[in-house]
Amino acid sequence: MANKVQGWSRRDVLAVAGAGAVAVAAPRTARATPQEADDLVKKLVGGAAAKEGKVQLKLKDVAESGAAEAVAVAVDSPMTAADHVKAIHVVAEGNPAPGVSSWFLTPRSGKAEVAFRMRLAKTQVVRAYAVMSDGSVWTAKQEIKVTTGGCGG
């Protein structure tokens, strides 16, 4: 007869522990929504309305694998004390978390350009935002089609 502790058999305990281990090890399948991305952007840019222009977002149109896609963001700015980019934020609408990365710049940064690799869970829109020293916000966005997700998808 199986040992019982407060109504639980050894078999029950092992079954629950195994299910818990699978739940912890399983990749997160929930994806951010465009609304969650919008909410994050409001926090990042302080609610300022973003205008298109000045920001160039460079990434492939189609990614065969979303495991490590190259992304570059360049902002048209003289990077002087009076006129410079304070921050660059990248947001992805379909990843498990919408916030991809943020960079904080000063006039001494020289150029307002960043390049990195990111994981993409599925086909989605990637957005870049530049917060300028005068408080204005500029944006660019691009859809990238992902054939094999890199975030467990």
C-alpha positions as CSV (number, residue, x, y, z in Angstrom):
1,M,0.0,0.0,0.0
2,A,1.3,3.4,-0.9
3,N,2.4,5.8,1.9
4,K,-0.1,8.5,2.6
5,V,0.5,11.9,4.1
6,Q,-2.6,14.0,4.9
7,G,-4.5,12.3,2.1
8,W,-1.7,12.5,-0.5
9,S,-0.1,9.3,-1.8
10,R,3.5,9.2,-2.9
11,R,2.2,8.8,-6.5
12,D,0.1,12.0,-6.2
13,V,3.0,14.0,-4.9
14,L,5.3,12.8,-7.8
15,A,2.6,13.5,-10.3
16,V,2.1,17.1,-9.1
17,A,5.9,17.6,-8.9
18,G,6.3,16.4,-12.4
19,A,3.6,18.6,-13.8
20,G,5.1,21.6,-12.0
21,A,8.5,20.8,-13.5
22,V,7.0,20.7,-17.0
23,A,5.2,24.0,-16.4
24,V,8.4,25.7,-15.3
25,A,10.5,24.3,-18.1
26,A,7.9,25.0,-20.9
27,P,8.6,28.2,-22.9
28,R,6.3,31.1,-22.4
29,T,3.8,31.2,-25.3
30,A,1.9,34.3,-24.4
31,R,2.8,37.2,-26.7
32,A,2.6,40.9,-26.2
33,T,-0.2,42.7,-27.9
34,P,0.0,46.0,-29.8
35,Q,-1.9,47.6,-26.9
36,E,0.8,46.3,-24.4
37,A,3.4,47.8,-26.7
38,D,1.5,51.1,-26.8
39,D,1.3,51.2,-22.9
40,L,5.0,50.6,-22.6
41,V,5.8,53.3,-25.1
42,K,3.7,55.8,-23.1
43,K,5.8,55.0,-20.1
44,L,9.1,55.2,-22.0
45,V,8.4,58.5,-23.8
46,G,6.3,60.2,-21.2
47,G,3.1,60.3,-23.2
48,A,4.5,62.6,-26.0
49,A,3.0,62.1,-29.4
50,A,5.5,60.4,-31.8
51,K,6.0,61.8,-35.3
52,E,7.4,59.9,-38.2
53,G,10.7,60.9,-39.7
54,K,14.2,61.3,-38.4
55,V,14.4,57.7,-37.3
56,Q,15.6,54.9,-39.7
57,L,14.9,51.4,-38.6
58,K,16.9,48.8,-40.5
59,L,15.9,45.1,-40.4
60,K,15.1,42.4,-42.9
61,D,11.6,42.0,-44.4
62,V,11.8,38.3,-43.9
63,A,13.7,36.3,-41.3
64,E,14.1,32.6,-41.8
65,S,14.8,32.3,-38.1
66,G,13.9,34.7,-35.4
67,A,16.8,33.5,-33.2
68,A,19.1,36.4,-33.7
69,E,18.1,39.0,-36.3
70,A,20.2,42.1,-37.0
71,V,18.6,45.4,-36.2
72,A,20.0,48.9,-36.6
73,V,18.5,52.2,-35.6
74,A,19.9,55.6,-36.8
75,V,18.5,59.0,-35.9
76,D,19.1,62.2,-37.9
77,S,20.5,64.5,-35.2
78,P,23.5,66.8,-35.0
79,M,24.2,65.5,-31.5
80,T,25.1,68.9,-30.1
81,A,24.4,70.1,-26.6
82,A,21.4,72.0,-27.9
83,D,20.0,69.3,-30.2
84,H,20.6,65.7,-29.5
85,V,19.0,62.3,-29.0
86,K,18.4,61.5,-25.3
87,A,17.1,58.0,-25.7
88,I,16.4,55.3,-28.3
89,H,13.8,52.6,-27.5
90,V,12.9,49.5,-29.5
91,V,9.6,47.7,-29.0
92,A,8.3,44.5,-30.6
93,E,4.6,43.9,-30.7
94,G,4.6,40.1,-30.8
95,N,7.4,39.0,-28.5
96,P,6.7,37.6,-25.0
97,A,7.6,41.1,-23.6
98,P,7.3,44.2,-25.8
99,G,10.3,46.0,-24.5
100,V,13.4,45.0,-26.5
101,S,16.0,47.5,-25.5
102,S,16.7,51.1,-24.6
103,W,19.8,53.2,-25.0
104,F,20.4,56.5,-23.3
105,L,22.7,59.0,-25.2
106,T,24.4,62.3,-24.6
107,P,25.9,64.8,-27.1
108,R,29.2,63.1,-26.5
109,S,27.9,59.9,-28.0
110,G,28.9,61.3,-31.4
111,K,26.3,59.5,-33.5
112,A,22.8,58.5,-32.7
113,E,23.1,55.0,-34.0
114,V,22.7,51.6,-32.4
115,A,23.0,48.1,-33.8
116,F,22.1,44.8,-32.1
117,R,20.6,41.4,-32.6
118,M,17.2,40.4,-31.2
119,R,15.0,37.4,-31.0
120,L,11.6,37.5,-32.7
121,A,8.8,35.1,-31.6
122,K,6.7,35.5,-34.7
123,T,5.8,37.8,-37.6
124,Q,5.3,41.2,-36.0
125,V,5.9,44.9,-36.1
126,V,9.1,46.3,-34.6
127,R,9.1,49.9,-33.6
128,A,11.9,52.4,-32.8
129,Y,11.5,55.6,-30.9
130,A,13.9,58.5,-30.4
131,V,13.4,61.0,-27.6
132,M,15.1,64.3,-28.4
133,S,16.6,66.9,-26.1
134,D,13.7,69.3,-26.9
135,G,11.2,66.7,-25.7
136,S,9.9,65.7,-29.2
137,V,9.6,62.0,-30.0
138,W,10.2,60.5,-33.5
139,T,9.4,57.0,-34.6
140,A,9.7,54.4,-37.3
141,K,8.2,50.9,-37.6
142,Q,8.6,47.9,-39.9
143,E,6.9,44.5,-40.1
144,I,9.2,41.5,-40.2
145,K,7.9,38.1,-41.3
146,V,9.4,35.3,-39.2
147,T,9.3,31.8,-40.6
148,T,10.7,30.1,-37.4
149,G,10.3,31.9,-34.1
150,G,13.3,32.4,-31.9
151,C,11.5,32.8,-28.6
152,G,10.3,29.2,-28.2
153,G,7.6,29.7,-30.9
